[in-house]
Amino acid sequence: DPYTFTIGDTRNFGVYKGSGTVTEVKKAETVHFMSMSANLHLSFQGLSLFQNQYNALPQPWNDVYHIHLFFYLFLI
């Protein structure tokens, strides 16, 4: 369970009198991405495949077109 914690051996501490603060500390995670130029290149390749298939560019806010565009991006 990610929301549990342990505090270890407390036998050498004084008597607990109440109150206290717990702070969540998240472990840093390194995320790797392709370069911007590589992402742009793939994006334009996907747009080109889409345009060749449908003789049009994807319409803004059209989920069906966007699903097809993502499909082409995965094909590359």
Helices and strands as residue ranges (DSSP letters): H 36-54, H 63-75
